[in-house]
Amino acid sequence: MAPDGVLERTVVYQGEVLEVPCMPDMQVPGEPQPMTWRVWLFLHCHETFMQPHRKAGATFQLLRRAGWWPTLSADFNAWLNACEDC
């Protein structure tokens, strides 16, 4: 656990050891549309201002470096397949 109380998980990415936050399956307070922290993180990795709707590989690599949860891969595939623009 990090000093600020956030649960973290060690992830090895391209030979580098990273500590990433464990994303909760809870609603993000204050968002105009209800969404969980996991969906919020996916959208921020996939739909950026400079590169809207990144390709699957780039989005997944960003997501893995930004957070972790047990069903990350399955959720990623479901959300990417549900993206109407992709």
Phi and psi in degrees as GROMACS dihedral restraints (atoms count N, CA, C in turn):
[ dihedral_restraints ]
;  ai    aj    ak    al  type     phi  dphi    fc
    3     4     5     6     1   -70.8    20    10
    4     5     6     7     1   161.0    20    10
    6     7     8     9     1   -58.3    20    10
    7     8     9    10     1   -26.1    20    10
    9    10    11    12     1   -87.2    20    10
   10    11    12    13     1     5.3    20    10
   12    13    14    15     1    89.1    20    10
   13    14    15    16     1    -0.6    20    10
   15    16    17    18     1   -81.6    20    10
   16    17    18    19     1   131.4    20    10
   18    19    20    21     1   -72.2    20    10
   19    20    21    22     1   137.7    20    10
   21    22    23    24     1  -127.7    20    10
   22    23    24    25     1   162.1    20    10
   24    25    26    27     1  -132.6    20    10
   25    26    27    28     1   140.5    20    10
   27    28    29    30     1   -81.8    20    10
   28    29    30    31     1   127.5    20    10
   30    31    32    33     1  -125.4    20    10
   31    32    33    34     1   132.1    20    10
   33    34    35    36     1   -97.3    20    10
   34    35    36    37     1   119.5    20    10
   36    37    38    39     1  -127.1    20    10
   37    38    39    40     1   113.9    20    10
   39    40    41    42     1    50.6    20    10
   40    41    42    43     1    45.6    20    10
   42    43    44    45     1    80.5    20    10
   43    44    45    46     1    -3.4    20    10
   45    46    47    48     1  -103.3    20    10
   46    47    48    49     1   137.1    20    10
   48    49    50    51     1   -92.3    20    10
   49    50    51    52     1   122.4    20    10
   51    52    53    54     1  -119.2    20    10
   52    53    54    55     1   147.1    20    10
   54    55    56    57     1  -106.0    20    10
   55    56    57    58     1   116.1    20    10
   57    58    59    60     1  -118.8    20    10
   58    59    60    61     1   150.5    20    10
   60    61    62    63     1   -70.7    20    10
   61    62    63    64     1   145.8    20    10
   63    64    65    66     1   -82.0    20    10
   64    65    66    67     1   118.0    20    10
   66    67    68    69     1   -82.5    20    10
   67    68    69    70     1   126.7    20    10
   69    70    71    72     1   -77.2    20    10
   70    71    72    73     1   155.4    20    10
   72    73    74    75     1   -94.8    20    10
   73    74    75    76     1    59.4    20    10
   75    76    77    78     1  -125.8    20    10
   76    77    78    79     1   158.9    20    10
   78    79    80    81     1   -69.9    20    10
   79    80    81    82     1   142.4    20    10
   81    82    83    84     1   -81.8    20    10
   82    83    84    85     1   120.8    20    10
   84    85    86    87     1   -70.6    20    10
   85    86    87    88     1   141.4    20    10
   87    88    89    90     1    85.3    20    10
   88    89    90    91     1    -2.6    20    10
   90    91    92    93     1   -75.2    20    10
   91    92    93    94     1   142.3    20    10
   93    94    95    96     1   -61.6    20    10
   94    95    96    97     1   -36.4    20    10
   96    97    98    99     1  -114.4    20    10
   97    98    99   100     1   137.1    20    10
   99   100   101   102     1   -60.8    20    10
  100   101   102   103     1   130.3    20    10
  102   103   104   105     1  -156.4    20    10
  103   104   105   106     1   155.9    20    10
  105   106   107   108     1   -85.9    20    10
  106   107   108   109     1   166.6    20    10
  108   109   110   111     1   -60.7    20    10
  109   110   111   112     1   -32.7    20    10
  111   112   113   114     1   -67.4    20    10
  112   113   114   115     1   -44.9    20    10
  114   115   116   117     1   -65.1    20    10
  115   116   117   118     1   -42.0    20    10
  117   118   119   120     1   -56.4    20    10
  118   119   120   121     1   -46.7    20    10
  120   121   122   123     1   -65.5    20    10
  121   122   123   124     1   -42.4    20    10
  123   124   125   126     1   -57.3    20    10
  124   125   126   127     1   -47.3    20    10
  126   127   128   129     1   -63.4    20    10
  127   128   129   130     1   -37.2    20    10
  129   130   131   132     1   -71.2    20    10
  130   131   132   133     1   -25.0    20    10
  132   133   134   135     1   -85.8    20    10
  133   134   135   136     1   -26.8    20    10
  135   136   137   138     1   -97.3    20    10
  136   137   138   139     1   -40.0    20    10
  138   139   140   141     1  -113.7    20    10
  139   140   141   142     1    85.0    20    10
  141   142   143   144     1  -100.7    20    10
  142   143   144   145     1   163.9    20    10
  144   145   146   147     1   -65.8    20    10
  145   146   147   148     1   -45.0    20    10
  147   148   149   150     1   -81.2    20    10
  148   149   150   151     1   -26.3    20    10
  150   151   152   153     1  -140.2    20    10
  151   152   153   154     1    75.7    20    10
  153   154   155   156     1   -64.8    20    10
  154   155   156   157     1   138.9    20    10
  156   157   158   159     1    55.0    20    10
  157   158   159   160     1    63.8    20    10
  159   160   161   162     1   -55.4    20    10
  160   161   162   163     1   156.7    20    10
  162   163   164   165     1   -66.3    20    10
  163   164   165   166     1   161.6    20    10
  165   166   167   168     1   -56.2    20    10
  166   167   168   169     1   -48.5    20    10
  168   169   170   171     1   -61.1    20    10
  169   170   171   172     1   -47.0    20    10
  171   172   173   174     1   -64.8    20    10
  172   173   174   175     1   -42.1    20    10
  174   175   176   177     1   -62.6    20    10
  175   176   177   178     1   -45.6    20    10
  177   178   179   180     1   -63.9    20    10
  178   179   180   181     1   -40.4    20    10
  180   181   182   183     1   -65.5    20    10
  181   182   183   184     1   -40.3    20    10
  183   184   185   186     1   -63.7    20    10
  184   185   186   187     1   -43.3    20    10
  186   187   188   189     1   -61.8    20    10
  187   188   189   190     1   -43.8    20    10
  189   190   191   192     1   -63.1    20    10
  190   191   192   193     1   -32.1    20    10
  192   193   194   195     1   -82.8    20    10
  193   194   195   196     1   -15.4    20    10
  195   196   197   198     1   -98.3    20    10
  196   197   198   199     1   -27.3    20    10
  198   199   200   201     1  -170.0    20    10
  199   200   201   202     1   172.6    20    10
  201   202   203   204     1  -145.9    20    10
  202   203   204   205     1   147.3    20    10
  204   205   206   207     1  -157.5    20    10
  205   206   207   208     1   160.7    20    10
  207   208   209   210     1   -58.8    20    10
  208   209   210   211     1   -33.0    20    10
  210   211   212   213     1  -106.4    20    10
  211   212   213   214     1    27.7    20    10
  213   214   215   216     1   -54.5    20    10
  214   215   216   217     1   -50.1    20    10
  216   217   218   219     1   -62.6    20    10
  217   218   219   220     1   -46.3    20    10
  219   220   221   222     1   -65.6    20    10
  220   221   222   223     1   -43.3    20    10
  222   223   224   225     1   -63.6    20    10
  223   224   225   226     1   -43.4    20    10
  225   226   227   228     1   -56.7    20    10
  226   227   228   229     1   -49.2    20    10
  228   229   230   231     1   -61.8    20    10
  229   230   231   232     1   -41.5    20    10
  231   232   233   234     1   -64.6    20    10
  232   233   234   235     1   -45.5    20    10
  234   235   236   237     1   -68.5    20    10
  235   236   237   238     1   -39.4    20    10
  237   238   239   240     1   -65.5    20    10
  238   239   240   241     1   -42.0    20    10
  240   241   242   243     1   -67.2    20    10
  241   242   243   244     1   -25.1    20    10
  243   244   245   246     1   -86.2    20    10
  244   245   246   247     1    -7.9    20    10
  246   247   248   249     1   -70.7    20    10
  247   248   249   250     1   112.8    20    10
  249   250   251   252     1   -65.6    20    10
  250   251   252   253     1   -31.8    20    10
  252   253   254   255     1   -75.3    20    10
  253   254   255   256     1   -23.5    20    10
